[in-house]
Amino acid sequence: MVLLSPAEMTRFALNRFVVLGRVGMDLYAHPPGARVEEALSFTPALGGSAGNIAVALARQGAGASLLSCVADDAVGRYCLAELDRYGVGRRHVLSVPGRNSLAVTETCANHCQVVLYRSNAADLAVSTAQVDAVDFAAIGALVVTGTALSAEPSRSATLRAIKLAKVAGALTILDLDYRANAWASQSEAASVCLRAAQVCDAIIGNDEEFGLIAGAYDRGPGLARDLAAGALFTIYKRGAEGSTTFAAQAEFETRVFSVKAQKPMGAGDGFMGGLLAALARGLLLPEAVRRGSATAAMIVAGVGCAPASPDLAALDRFMAKH
């Protein structure tokens, strides 16, 4: 059995999370299944990895606040209004002029077209001043996403946030969240993300992401196991094949929940939110990973990411049925 220490469980039990990273507006082609170029209309939804994680946490009863920036325009105001609607704190979200965060996408089972407008992404304007305004001593954990490390000033702000959180006793959770188009080069992404992974308390990523920071795909599982020796745990995800959780003295496999996928996006965000919300409720790590997996399945089976994120009652019904 993989157990967290009393101190670690006490920290999770604070049930307060700060999520640092990307948030924006997603426009989904309508009707569901239509290609972008064939759409009769588009349906808006809150999106972005950090935004989706924060929504998943809030929907499952956790206290979640976002640390990010949005455009100082109608799209940014939409994001702020949606954060309010989902119950995500936005005290540390700033509106910045001259930037954007918009994605146009479609609903499909496999390879969805996604058009990203991130040439001057608002969320990458997060500053060290924003980070310094956070009371990390009052939270259970800081969750950072890899995309936030892809460019300045967000990179320096993210690394500073990890440092300040650790000094304050908060746990630090890294979602590798590698998006090639966000980085200047693959080698830079590997170096920076590995640096962050080596100092965080928990690292979660898929097989390609661990392969990236390991320097080769087949070295990914070994690196995930090695990182766990100095962390609470690492989770190595393999898509439809499930995941392996590594801890200092144990490891275990978790299967996925079989659903008819409507899209591939949002699974990792839901996994993170469901996992951490369960740990905050005092559940053991294996059950928390199962609940993360179930959350991921429900999100890929729905339209949109934040709108498909389940509350606790819906999640319990789904897990009982499956």
N, C-alpha and C positions, 0 to 999 in steps of 0.2 A: 504494500500500500504506500502510495506517495503522499506524504503529509507535509504541510507547511508548518513552520515553527509558530509557537504562540504569538511571538512578536509580529510575524508576517500576517497571521490571521487577524490580529488586532488592528493592524494597519488597513487591511482590506475592509474590516468591519466598520471603519469610519464611513464607508459607502459614499465617498466624495471623490470624484475623478476630474482631472483637467486633461483635455484632449487637445494636442497641438498639431495643426496641419491644415489641410485643404478643405475648403467648403465652397460651394457654388451652386448655380442653377443647372439642372439637367432638363433638356427638352426631349421628350419621348415621342417618336413618330406614332401617329394614331390613324387608323385603328391598330391595336396590337398585332404584330406580325408584318406590318407594312414596312417596306424599305424607306429610308429617309427621303429619297427622291420620288417616292410614290405616295407620301403621306397626304392625307386630306386635312389634317390639323396636327398640332403638337400639344402634348400635355406636360406642364411643368412639374418638377419635383426637386426637393432639396437633394443635393448630391455632394460629392467630394468625400474622400476616405475618412478624414477626421470628423466631418459633419455626420456621416453615416454611423460611425462608431458612437459618437455622442448621443445620437437619436436612439440607437439600439440600447445603450445604457439607460437612458431616461425612460424608454418604453418598458423596461423591465425593473423599474423601481429604484434605480441608482441615481444619485445626485451627480449630474454631469454638466461641466462648463467647457466652453470652447475657447481656445486661445488661437486667434487667427485674424486675418484682415479680409474685408470684402470691398468690392468696388463702391465708390461713392456715386451710385446711380440707381436706377430703378431695379436692376438685377440684384445689386447689393442689398437694397431695402427689402426685396422679396426674401432673400436669405435670412435677414434679421427677423422678419415677420414669421418665417417658418420655424426658426429656432425657438421663438417665443411659443408658437403653437405646440411644438413638441416638448416643451418644458426644459429646454437646454439653456443653461446660463450663458449670457453673452456680454458680461461685464468686461471681459478681456478681448472682445472683438472690436476692431477699429475699422472705420470706413476711410478708404484712401482714394484720392483722385487719380485719374489717368490710368487705371488698371482694370482688369477684367477677370472673370471666371465663369465660363459658360461651356456646356457640353451639349451637342446635338447627337442623339443616339436612337437606337431602334430596339425593339423587342424581338429576340430570336433565340433559338436554343444554343447555337454554337458561336459563330463568328459574326458578332454584331458590328455594324459600322458605327464608329464614334468619331465625331468631328469636334476637336477641342480648340477652344479659343483661349490660349494661355501664353500668348507671346509676351505678355506683361502681367503675369498672374498676380492677382491681389493678395492671395494667401502667402506668397513668397516675400511680402513686405513686412512680415512679423519682425519686430525689433527687440533688442535686448531691454529697452525701456519697458516694453510690454511685459516681458518676462520678469523683470525686477519688481513689478507691481503685484505679482501673484504671491499669496501667502501659502507657500508650499507646506508649512507645518500643519495646516488645517485640513489637508487632503490625504486620502489614502494612497493614491497613485497618480503619477503623471504618465499619460500615454502619448508617445510621439510616433509619427508616421515618417517613413523613409523619404517621401517626396519633399517634406519640409527641410530635409538636409541637402536638397539638390542645388540650391543657389543662395547667394547672399541677398539681403541680410538675414534671411530665415535660418540659414545653416548655423551661423554663430549664435543666434538666439536660441535655437534648439539645443545645441551643445551646452549653452549656459543654463538652460532650463533643467537639463538632466543633472548638471552639477549641483545647482541650487536645491533641487528636489532631494537628492541624495543627502546633502548636508542637513536638510530639514527632517530627514527620516522618512520621507515619502518613498514608496516603491516606484521604480521606473520600468516602463513596459515599452518595448520597441516593436512596431509592426514594420517589417522591412519594406513593404509597399513600393517595390521598384517599378518605375515607369520610365522606360528608356528615353522617351521624348522629352523628359524633364531635365535630363542630365547632359552636360557637355560631352562626356564620354563614358563608356562602360567601365574603364579602369578607374576613373574618378569616383564613380558610384560605388564600386567595390571597396575602394580604400576608405571612403568616408563612412559608409554604412558599417563596415567591419569595426572601425574605430568606435562607433556608437554602440554596436552590439557587445563589445568587450567590456563596457562599463554599465550596461543596463541589467536590471534584475530578472527580466524575462524577455525572451526574443521569440517572435512568431513570424514565420514566413513559409512560402511554398518551396518546392524542390528547386525551381529555377533561381529563386532569390538566394537560398543558401548556397547553391552552386556558384552564383555570382560572387559572393563575398569569400567563398572558399578558393576561388581561382579555377575551378573546374566542376562540372555538374556532378561527377561521381564522388567528389570530395565533400559534397554538401552534408550528407548524413553524419559523417565523421566530425565535421565542424560543429554541427548542431549538438552532438554528444559532448564534444570538448567544451563548448561554451556553457553547457549546463553544469559543468563541474564547479564553475565560479558564479553561478546564478541560482535563482529559485527553480527555474525550469526553462526549457526551450520546446517549441512545438514545430515539428517539421511536417508540413502539409503536402499531400500528394494527390490533390484533386479527388477524383472518384474513388481512388484507392484508400482514402481515409488519411489518418495522421498518426505520427509517432510523437509521444511526449517523452522528453528526456529530463530526468531530475538527477540530483547528485548520486543517489544510491539505487535508482530504479528507472524503468522505462515501461511504457505501455502503449498499445495500439487502440485506436478508436475508429470505428467504421462511420461512413457517411449515412445519412438518411436518404433513401431513394425517393426522388420526386421527379415530376415532369418539369424540367427547367424551361423557363421562359426567357432567360438571359444568363450570361456568365458573370455579370458585374454584381458587386456588392457582397459576395459570399464571405470574403475575408474580413470585411468590416463588421458584418453581422456576427461572424465567429468570435471576433475580439470582444464585441459588446456583450454577447451572451455569456461568454467565458467569465469576464470580469464581474458582471452583475451576479453571477452564481457564486463566485468567490466572496463577494461582498455580503452575500446572504449566509455565509458560513458553510457552504457545501464543499465537500472534498474535491480535490483536483480532478480525478477521473470523471466524476459526475459533472463538474463544471465544463470540462472539455466536451462532454456529450451535449450539454445544453448549448454550447457554442456551435457545435456541428448542426444541431437542430435549427438554431436561429439562421445559420447560413442557408440551409435547405429551404426554409420558408421564404427567405428573401429572393433566392434565384427562381422560385416558383411563382413569384408575383411580378407585377409591373411596377417599375420604379424600385428604388432602394429604400429610402426612408419610409415611403408609404407602405411598403411590404414588411417593415420591421414589426415583429409581433410583441404584444404585451405578455405578461406572465400567464394570464389565463389561456390565451391562444396558444402559447408555447406548450403549456401543460397538456392541452387537448391534442395537439399535434404529436407530442411524444408518446402519449397514451395510445393513440391510433396507430402509430408507426413502430 
